[in-house]
Amino acid sequence: MWAADGPGLLEVFKEVEAAHAAGGTGSEPAPLLLDLACSGGRFGTCDLARSGPRAG
């Protein structure tokens, strides 16, 4: 996660999305990655207790 914060999560999201689009079934971006990338967040400052798996 620390290494992903370096280039920025938007860049990481783009790479994961490209891998998924190329047929990488099971490699779809995680909702947390999307949320953090869109908000300019970082894994290093993420409150995982609040952002963890959602019931539903």
PyMOL commands that set and color helices and strands:
alter all, ss='L'
color gray80, all
select helices_A, chain A and resi 2-5+9-21+31-39+43-45+48-51
alter helices_A, ss='H'
color red, helices_A
deselect
rebuild
show_as cartoon
